[in-house]
């Protein structure tokens, strides 16, 4: 399964990476590199997870690391929230 990453950059708003597919395997490394690019440039970053159906263990660890760097998650399904251990949190 492929992970599609679309980028939205608008003046005065966070950079938003819209993800579609499953965040597994080699796609975890790809997303990590893409996020690092914006974070190293001191951009505010959001991950739009509306189109994500599943995240494997390495993906969960990577996303939790991004949360520690103040990356905001939007649109995660109940399953993805549960996989991330975020169910019940705003």
MMTF fields as JSON, N, C-alpha, C and O atoms, coordinates in Angstrom:
{
  "mmtfVersion": "1.0.0",
  "mmtfProducer": "UNKNOWN",
  "numBonds": 359,
  "numAtoms": 360,
  "numGroups": 90,
  "numChains": 1,
  "numModels": 1,
  "chainsPerModel": [1],
  "groupsPerChain": [90],
  "chainIdList": ["A"],
  "bondAtomList": [4, 2, 8, 6, 12, 10, 16, 14, 20, 18, 24, 22, 28, 26, 32, 30, 36, 34, 40, 38, 44, 42, 48, 46, 52, 50, 56, 54, 60, 58, 64, 62, 68, 66, 72, 70, 76, 74, 80, 78, 84, 82, 88, 86, 92, 90, 96, 94, 100, 98, 104, 102, 108, 106, 112, 110, 116, 114, 120, 118, 124, 122, 128, 126, 132, 130, 136, 134, 140, 138, 144, 142, 148, 146, 152, 150, 156, 154, 160, 158, 164, 162, 168, 166, 172, 170, 176, 174, 180, 178, 184, 182, 188, 186, 192, 190, 196, 194, 200, 198, 204, 202, 208, 206, 212, 210, 216, 214, 220, 218, 224, 222, 228, 226, 232, 230, 236, 234, 240, 238, 244, 242, 248, 246, 252, 250, 256, 254, 260, 258, 264, 262, 268, 266, 272, 270, 276, 274, 280, 278, 284, 282, 288, 286, 292, 290, 296, 294, 300, 298, 304, 302, 308, 306, 312, 310, 316, 314, 320, 318, 324, 322, 328, 326, 332, 330, 336, 334, 340, 338, 344, 342, 348, 346, 352, 350, 356, 354],
  "bondOrderList": [1, 1, 1, 1, 1, 1, 1, 1, 1, 1, 1, 1, 1, 1, 1, 1, 1, 1, 1, 1, 1, 1, 1, 1, 1, 1, 1, 1, 1, 1, 1, 1, 1, 1, 1, 1, 1, 1, 1, 1, 1, 1, 1, 1, 1, 1, 1, 1, 1, 1, 1, 1, 1, 1, 1, 1, 1, 1, 1, 1, 1, 1, 1, 1, 1, 1, 1, 1, 1, 1, 1, 1, 1, 1, 1, 1, 1, 1, 1, 1, 1, 1, 1, 1, 1, 1, 1, 1, 1],
  "groupList": [{"groupName": "UNK", "atomNameList": ["N", "CA", "C", "O"], "elementList": ["N", "C", "C", "O"], "formalChargeList": [0, 0, 0, 0], "bondAtomList": [1, 0, 2, 1, 3, 2], "bondOrderList": [1, 1, 2], "singleLetterCode": "X", "chemCompType": "L-PEPTIDE LINKING"}],
  "groupTypeList": [0, 0, 0, 0, 0, 0, 0, 0, 0, 0, 0, 0, 0, 0, 0, 0, 0, 0, 0, 0, 0, 0, 0, 0, 0, 0, 0, 0, 0, 0, 0, 0, 0, 0, 0, 0, 0, 0, 0, 0, 0, 0, 0, 0, 0, 0, 0, 0, 0, 0, 0, 0, 0, 0, 0, 0, 0, 0, 0, 0, 0, 0, 0, 0, 0, 0, 0, 0, 0, 0, 0, 0, 0, 0, 0, 0, 0, 0, 0, 0, 0, 0, 0, 0, 0, 0, 0, 0, 0, 0],
  "groupIdList": [1, 2, 3, 4, 5, 6, 7, 8, 9, 10, 11, 12, 13, 14, 15, 16, 17, 18, 19, 20, 21, 22, 23, 24, 25, 26, 27, 28, 29, 30, 31, 32, 33, 34, 35, 36, 37, 38, 39, 40, 41, 42, 43, 44, 45, 46, 47, 48, 49, 50, 51, 52, 53, 54, 55, 56, 57, 58, 59, 60, 61, 62, 63, 64, 65, 66, 67, 68, 69, 70, 71, 72, 73, 74, 75, 76, 77, 78, 79, 80, 81, 82, 83, 84, 85, 86, 87, 88, 89, 90],
  "secStructList": [7, 7, 7, 3, 3, 3, 3, 3, 7, 7, 6, 6, 1, 7, 3, 3, 3, 3, 3, 3, 3, 3, 3, 7, 6, 2, 2, 2, 2, 2, 2, 2, 2, 2, 2, 2, 2, 2, 2, 2, 6, 6, 7, 7, 3, 3, 3, 3, 3, 3, 3, 3, 3, 3, 3, 7, 2, 2, 2, 2, 2, 2, 2, 2, 2, 2, 2, 2, 6, 6, 7, 3, 3, 3, 1, 7, 7, 2, 2, 2, 2, 2, 2, 2, 6, 7, 6, 6, 7, 7],
  "xCoordList": [0.855, 0.0, 0.89, 1.89, 0.531, 1.269, 0.744, -0.437, 1.633, 1.242, 1.405, 2.504, 0.325, 0.372, 0.498, -0.228, 1.426, 1.636, 1.433, 2.185, 0.413, 0.155, 0.499, 0.205, 1.123, 1.557, 0.743, 0.527, 0.288, -0.388, 0.406, 0.588, 0.868, 1.613, 0.901, 0.763, 0.449, -0.21, 0.369, 0.59, 0.61, 1.186, 0.393, -0.832, 1.1, 0.467, -0.219, -0.841, -0.126, -0.729, 0.332, 1.347, 0.086, 1.055, 1.139, 0.18, 2.282, 2.415, 1.576, 1.702, 0.723, -0.118, 0.258, 0.237, 0.605, 0.863, -0.365, -0.703, -1.027, -2.214, -1.767, -1.153, -2.085, -1.668, -2.855, -3.957, -2.604, -3.633, -3.001, -2.038, -3.551, -3.032, -2.678, -3.228, -1.749, -1.301, 0.109, 0.968, 0.336, 1.652, 2.401, 2.383, 3.057, 3.735, 5.045, 5.248, 5.929, 7.149, 7.964, 8.234, 8.348, 9.215, 8.574, 9.28, 7.256, 6.569, 6.798, 6.72, 7.077, 7.374, 8.634, 8.665, 9.668, 10.928, 10.717, 11.261, 9.936, 9.649, 8.975, 9.374, 7.95, 7.24, 8.154, 8.101, 8.984, 9.907, 10.848, 11.095, 11.365, 12.241, 11.493, 12.023, 10.271, 9.471, 9.181, 9.294, 8.813, 8.532, 9.797, 9.76, 10.899, 12.163, 12.531, 13.044, 12.264, 12.57, 11.889, 12.518, 10.634, 9.892, 10.258, 10.391, 10.42, 10.76, 12.153, 12.363, 13.101, 14.444, 14.427, 15.281, 13.443, 13.28, 12.428, 12.058, 12.129, 11.349, 9.931, 9.365, 9.378, 7.988, 7.065, 7.432, 5.87, 4.834, 4.201, 3.885, 4.016, 3.604, 2.359, 2.215, 1.454, 0.264, 0.249, 0.635, -0.2, -0.428, -1.925, -2.586, -2.459, -3.87, -3.983, -3.528, -4.591, -4.661, -6.017, -6.305, -6.85, -8.188, -8.117, -8.941, -7.146, -7.054, -6.186, -5.886, -5.776, -4.916, -5.781, -6.592, -5.59, -6.38, -5.691, -6.362, -4.349, -3.611, -2.214, -1.633, -1.679, -0.304, 0.339, -0.193, 1.501, 2.195, 3.016, 3.048, 3.684, 4.429, 5.503, 5.574, 6.346, 7.331, 6.66, 7.178, 5.516, 4.781, 4.255, 4.318, 3.73, 3.241, 4.377, 4.209, 5.534, 6.684, 7.107, 7.428, 7.11, 7.515, 6.514, 6.916, 5.222, 4.203, 4.264, 4.13, 4.463, 4.594, 5.799, 5.741, 6.89, 8.059, 7.736, 8.23, 6.896, 6.481, 5.608, 5.717, 4.745, 3.912, 4.787, 4.472, 5.876, 6.807, 7.484, 7.988, 7.496, 8.08, 6.989, 7.208, 5.824, 4.697, 4.05, 3.446, 4.165, 3.417, 1.976, 1.718, 1.046, -0.377, -0.983, -0.705, -1.811, -2.53, -3.964, -4.581, -4.498, -5.897, -6.54, -5.9, -7.806, -8.618, -8.379, -8.795, -7.729, -7.471, -8.764, -9.616, -8.896, -10.051, -9.918, -8.864, -10.993, -10.966, -9.92, -9.244, -9.779, -8.784, -7.371, -6.554, -7.079, -5.748, -5.476, -4.375, -6.459, -6.299, -5.974, -5.103, -6.681, -6.442, -5.039, -4.344, -4.616, -3.276, -2.202, -1.167, -2.454, -1.52, -1.622, -0.788, -2.659, -2.881, -3.475, -3.274, -4.212, -4.736, -6.248, -6.822, -6.908, -8.364, -8.806, -8.235, -9.824, -10.333, -9.655, -10.04, -8.633, -7.941, -8.35, -8.536, -8.495, -8.858, -7.73, -7.873],
  "yCoordList": [-1.194, 0.0, 1.243, 1.304, 2.187, 3.437, 4.463, 4.466, 5.319, 6.457, 7.703, 8.013, 8.406, 9.658, 10.801, 10.855, 11.714, 12.887, 14.127, 14.367, 14.913, 16.184, 17.307, 17.231, 18.345, 19.455, 20.695, 21.041, 21.368, 22.658, 23.685, 23.568, 24.681, 25.769, 27.066, 27.417, 27.778, 29.065, 30.049, 29.708, 31.249, 32.296, 32.45, 32.569, 32.448, 32.694, 31.49, 31.618, 30.315, 29.105, 28.01, 28.068, 27.013, 25.912, 25.159, 25.127, 24.562, 23.647, 22.418, 21.862, 21.995, 20.825, 19.723, 19.912, 18.56, 17.375, 16.482, 15.996, 16.273, 15.419, 14.023, 13.841, 13.043, 11.672, 10.829, 10.949, 9.965, 9.044, 7.674, 7.525, 6.675, 5.318, 4.803, 5.253, 3.849, 3.278, 3.746, 3.765, 4.119, 4.579, 3.369, 3.1, 2.654, 1.412, 1.303, 1.965, 0.451, 0.095, 1.283, 2.219, 1.222, 2.25, 3.639, 4.644, 3.703, 5.003, 5.797, 7.025, 5.103, 5.779, 6.627, 7.787, 6.049, 6.764, 7.945, 9.027, 7.739, 8.81, 9.988, 11.137, 9.703, 10.779, 11.457, 12.676, 10.685, 11.261, 12.26, 13.339, 11.911, 12.826, 14.086, 15.193, 13.909, 15.056, 15.989, 17.207, 15.433, 16.249, 16.956, 18.136, 16.238, 16.823, 18.048, 19.038, 17.971, 19.095, 20.374, 21.431, 20.292, 21.479, 21.861, 23.044, 20.867, 21.164, 21.788, 22.689, 21.315, 21.906, 23.352, 24.151, 23.684, 25.061, 25.889, 27.026, 25.288, 25.937, 26.304, 27.301, 25.489, 25.664, 25.006, 24.006, 25.562, 24.911, 23.862, 24.141, 22.662, 21.543, 20.86, 20.667, 20.494, 19.716, 18.475, 18.527, 17.367, 16.152, 15.917, 15.769, 15.882, 15.595, 14.086, 13.567, 13.391, 11.935, 11.399, 10.22, 12.236, 11.803, 10.569, 9.664, 10.521, 9.426, 8.259, 7.381, 8.23, 7.152, 6.048, 6.297, 4.818, 3.696, 2.887, 2.261, 2.882, 2.06, 2.629, 3.192, 2.477, 2.866, 1.697, 1.219, 1.231, 0.132, 0.662, 1.867, -0.25, 0.134, 1.192, 2.171, 1.03, 2.086, 3.425, 4.488, 3.368, 4.586, 5.271, 6.494, 4.469, 5.01, 5.706, 6.821, 5.051, 5.641, 6.947, 7.915, 6.979, 8.186, 9.324, 10.46, 9.022, 10.058, 10.572, 11.774, 9.689, 10.146, 11.066, 12.039, 10.772, 11.652, 13.016, 14.038, 13.027, 14.3, 15.091, 16.315, 14.398, 15.083, 15.749, 16.841, 15.098, 15.673, 16.922, 17.746, 17.063, 18.253, 19.262, 20.138, 19.139, 20.058, 20.02, 21.005, 18.899, 18.717, 18.417, 17.613, 19.071, 18.926, 17.879, 17.87, 16.995, 16.004, 16.462, 16.963, 16.296, 16.63, 15.476, 14.816, 15.254, 14.35, 12.869, 12.094, 12.437, 11.013, 10.265, 10.761, 9.072, 8.219, 7.664, 7.773, 7.075, 6.467, 5.356, 5.201, 4.579, 3.508, 4.074, 3.578, 5.099, 5.705, 6.338, 6.201, 7.024, 7.575, 6.468, 6.633, 5.334, 4.215, 3.646, 3.357, 3.484, 2.974, 3.895, 3.43, 5.201, 6.179, 6.358, 7.02, 5.758, 5.905, 7.247, 7.74, 7.856, 9.208, 9.232, 10.312, 8.078, 8.092, 8.808, 8.618, 9.625, 10.377, 11.702, 12.425, 12.044, 13.314, 14.227, 13.759, 15.532, 16.465, 16.653, 17.405],
  "zCoordList": [0.0, 0.0, 0.0, 0.716, -0.775, -0.908, 0.095, 0.442, 0.545, 1.371, 0.522, 0.061, 0.321, -0.43, 0.564, 1.557, 0.29, 1.137, 0.28, -0.665, 0.613, -0.07, 0.895, 2.088, 0.363, 1.208, 0.904, -0.257, 1.966, 1.815, 2.601, 3.813, 1.888, 2.513, 2.17, 0.998, 3.199, 3.005, 4.007, 5.169, 3.56, 4.414, 5.694, 5.668, 6.819, 8.112, 8.728, 9.782, 8.099, 8.649, 8.724, 8.03, 9.573, 9.641, 8.316, 7.545, 8.066, 6.936, 7.278, 8.369, 6.35, 6.595, 5.619, 4.403, 6.18, 5.378, 5.483, 6.563, 4.35, 4.303, 3.886, 2.835, 4.729, 4.486, 4.048, 4.584, 3.052, 2.583, 2.388, 1.635, 3.073, 2.99, 4.368, 5.374, 4.406, 5.677, 5.973, 5.092, 7.206, 7.636, 8.195, 9.396, 7.287, 7.631, 6.863, 5.846, 7.377, 6.667, 6.196, 6.949, 4.927, 4.346, 4.334, 4.25, 4.417, 4.369, 5.653, 5.647, 6.743, 8.014, 7.844, 8.254, 7.244, 7.025, 6.075, 6.297, 5.029, 4.072, 4.765, 4.574, 5.573, 6.275, 7.286, 7.452, 7.957, 8.927, 8.257, 8.796, 7.101, 6.37, 5.932, 6.02, 5.464, 5.027, 6.206, 6.072, 7.347, 8.532, 9.015, 9.366, 9.031, 9.502, 8.665, 9.187, 7.37, 6.478, 6.955, 6.991, 7.316, 7.761, 9.194, 9.51, 10.053, 11.445, 11.557, 12.369, 10.75, 10.765, 10.287, 10.671, 9.44, 8.964, 9.932, 9.643, 11.088, 12.145, 11.705, 12.152, 10.833, 10.416, 11.438, 12.055, 11.617, 12.404, 11.503, 10.347, 12.027, 11.186, 11.725, 12.932, 10.807, 11.119, 10.235, 9.067, 10.8, 10.021, 9.952, 10.98, 8.736, 8.504, 8.282, 7.263, 9.24, 9.216, 8.774, 8.977, 8.177, 7.767, 6.872, 7.004, 5.966, 5.012, 5.452, 4.643, 6.715, 7.2, 7.811, 8.703, 7.31, 7.804, 8.876, 9.696, 8.894, 9.841, 10.027, 9.099, 11.238, 11.542, 12.275, 13.276, 11.768, 12.444, 13.614, 13.864, 14.335, 15.534, 15.275, 16.019, 14.239, 13.959, 13.612, 13.954, 12.939, 12.62, 13.866, 13.989, 14.795, 16.067, 16.806, 17.299, 16.883, 17.578, 16.919, 17.608, 15.59, 14.875, 15.111, 15.362, 15.03, 15.247, 16.682, 16.911, 17.64, 19.037, 19.187, 19.939, 18.481, 18.491, 17.911, 18.389, 16.867, 16.27, 17.237, 17.315, 17.972, 18.967, 20.02, 20.493, 20.385, 21.357, 20.808, 21.571, 19.481, 18.844, 18.476, 17.639, 19.099, 18.94, 17.569, 17.143, 16.87, 15.624, 16.016, 16.912, 15.333, 15.638, 14.713, 13.514, 15.268, 14.479, 14.299, 15.239, 13.097, 12.836, 12.069, 11.249, 12.354, 11.554, 11.721, 10.861, 12.785, 12.965, 13.284, 14.022, 12.722, 13.017, 14.437, 15.063, 14.928, 16.26, 16.319, 17.336, 15.237, 15.199, 15.29, 16.066, 14.51, 14.524, 15.888, 16.42, 16.457, 17.813, 18.813, 19.667, 18.703, 19.614, 19.414, 20.388, 18.154, 17.876, 18.45, 18.929, 18.399, 18.926, 20.436, 21.053, 21.02, 22.459, 22.812, 23.921, 21.878, 22.077, 22.277, 22.411, 22.301, 22.397, 23.667, 24.74, 23.521, 24.651, 24.906, 25.825, 24.096, 24.244, 23.106, 21.983, 23.37, 22.291, 21.304, 20.339]
}
